[in-house]
Amino acid sequence: MEETYEFTKEDLDEIEAIKAKFPEVMPATLPTLWVAQRRFGHVEPPVQRLVAETLGLPESHVHGVATFYTQYYKERKGKYVLDVCTTTSCQLCGGYKMLHYLEDKLGIKAGETTEDGLFSIQSVECLGACGYAPMMQITNDVYVNNLTEEKLDKVIDSLKDGKMPEFESVGMPLLENINNK
Amino acid sequence: MASDWKSFEPVLIPDIPNLDKIDNYIKNGGYKALEKVVKENGWTPEKVVNEVKEANIRGRGGAGFNAGLKWSFMPKPDGGPRYLACNGDESEPGTFKDRKIFEYNPHLFIEGALIAAYAMQITTIYVYIRGEYYSWIKMMEKALQDARDKGFIGKNLFGTDFSVEFEVTGGAGAYICGEETSMLESLEGKRGYPRVKPPFPAQKGLWGRPTTINNIETLANVPGVINNGANWFKNIGAENHPGPVLYGISGHVNRPGVYELPSGVPVMDLINEVAQGVRGGKKLKALIPGGSSTPVLRADQLDGVSMDADSLREAGSMMGTAGMMVMDEDTDMVDVLWRISHFYHHESCGQCTPCREGTGWLEKILLKIKNGEGEIRDLDLLLDLTTQMEGRTICALADAAAWPVRHTINRFRDEFEARCKKSVHAVA
C-alpha cells in the first residue's frame, strides 16, 4: 500500500503565494518541492505526484526537476541529514577527517542512515562556507562552521535531544589591527 | 597604489552595526541613490547606464564583464515585461562572499538592483539564491519585505510612474545553476540545462523576454557609483579593474574570511598580512586565486602579482570570484586536483557529451593516479582530454573542469609523475 500525502491549508496558502511571484505556474515547481520536502521529509514519487497535481503540471516534469537537484531527497533519509562538505577548502582543512569521524561515531558510511532513523551522513560539494572550513549543513538548514571532533560530539548530543544548533553568524574580520600597524 | 589598501574604508560592508535593519540603512544614507535617479529629471535611464558603464564595474561573479556595457545590450522597451535576474547562486568552490551582503548589507544590493531596474526599465527583479543558503534566503525575504513596506518596491516609486516588483527564489543544489542561462531555466522551474547562445538573454531571457543577469556584489557596487560618481569608483584600486572587492580567503591561512579591499591588492599582502600568513608557520606552496576553475599558481609565480584581471592574466591565471584558496607546503596536489575533478564531474549537467563523459574520464584517471595505479602516459591523456573538452560545449563548465587539470599538471608535473608507476614506455 502506498502512503497518501496531503498538503495542509497552511502549505496550500504558501504555494499560492509562491505562484503569485511568477507569470506562469511552472516556476513554482522548485519552491513547491521545497514545501513538500519540509512537510514530508522527502520527495519520493507519491510526493512528486502530489506536487504535480497541486500545480496542475505533468508528473514527468516534477520528477525531472526533483531528480536534477541534489537537495531533494528522492528516498527517505534520517531525521537529521549531516551534509559534510569535502570540497577543496574543506578538504584542505580536514573535511574528510570530520566525515570519517562522524562515520565511526555513528557506525554508518556516507550515504547511509542509522538504524534508528535519526541520522544520515552525506559527503557533499562546496556549500559556500570556505573560510569556516571544515563545516557541515544539517538537513538543508543550519550551517555548523569550524568543525572539530569536540564540536561534532556536542552537535550530535544536542540533535539526539531534538535540538538544532542555532544559526552561527560569522562576522567580517576587522582590519583595524592591520591598519594601525 | 600597492599599499593603499591599508587605509581603505569599506563601502560594500562598512563597519556599521545592524545595517541589515532598513531604518539604520536609511539613516546612513541608504536609498538616496535610488531616490535621486528615479526622481531627478537629469537622471534618465540612459544616463544611469552610461554612468555605470563609465565606472567600469567588472562583473564580480567571475566573468569580469563591464556591467554597464551589459545593461546597454537590452533592447528598447516594447511595453512587455523585462527582467533582471540577480545571481546569488555562489557555488564556485572557494567563493563565499555574496552571503555576506545578504547578511550584513542586503539593502545595498536591493538598492543597486532597483537602480539597475530603473536604468533598463525592468518590470520584475528576481534574486536567485542557492538552496543551501536557506538561512540567507530567509534574510533576503525579510529585507525585501521591509523595502516593500517602505515603498521602495512596488507601484509608482517616489510618486513617479516607475514601478517594479522584486522577488526572491531559491535553487535546490546544482552548481550549474550559477551559469546564467541555466539559472534562467531553473527560475522557470525546470532542470538547469544551460541554453545555447545566441540568442543572448538580453534578447530572449526569462520566458523569452529581455533579461539581464548580474552578480550580487556587482549590483551592490551600483549605489556608490550613483552617489559618488563614476570617477570615484574608477579611482579605487587597479586601473582596468577598479572598485572594492570582497576577497574570500580560505585554506591554510591563520585568519580566513571575507575581506573588503580595493581591487589590485598584492597577492602576498592578502596572504601574509590580511589573512595573517600560512598556518603553523609553514611555507606557501600554491594559490588558486579566484575559485576552483581558475588556474593554480605556484608560490614562485606570485611575486609582484596583484588581484586584478591584468596582473593575474600575466601570471597565468584569472580573477574569477576572488575566492582565494591557499595551500601550504604539505599539500598533495594530486589529491587536490582529484577532488576538484570530482566536483566538476558531479556537477556536469550531462547535456553535452564532451563535458558529461570528459569530466568522468578526468576524475577516473586522476583517481587511478592518486591510488598509485597511474602511468606517465595517463598525464598526457589527461592533457589531451582537456583540449578535447574546452570550447566544445554549450556552457563553460567543461572549460572550468579542464583548466585546473591542465594547469595543475603542467605546474606540478614532477609531483604527478612521482605518483605514477614506471610505465614500460617510460623505461624503454
Interface residues (C-beta under 8 A of the other chain):
Chain A: K21 F22 P23 E24 M26 P27 A28 T29 L30 P31 L33 W34 H61 G64 V65 F68 Y69 T70 Q71 Y72 T86 T87 T88 S89 Q91 L92 C93 E125 C126 L127 G128 A129 C130 G131 Y132 A133 Q137 N140 D141 V142 Y143 F167 S169 V170 M172 P173 L174 L175 I178 N179 K181
Chain B: K6 S7 I13 D15 P81 E90 S91 E92 P93 G94 T95 F96 R99 K100 E103 Y104 R130 G131 E132 Y133 Y134 S135 E167 T169 G170 G171 A172 G173 A174 Y175 S186 L187 E188 G189 K190 R191 G192 W207 G248 I249 S250 G251 H252 R255 P256 G257 V258 Y259 E260 L261 E273 V274 I288 S292 G323 M325 M327 T331 D335 V336 R339 I340 F343 H346 E347 C349
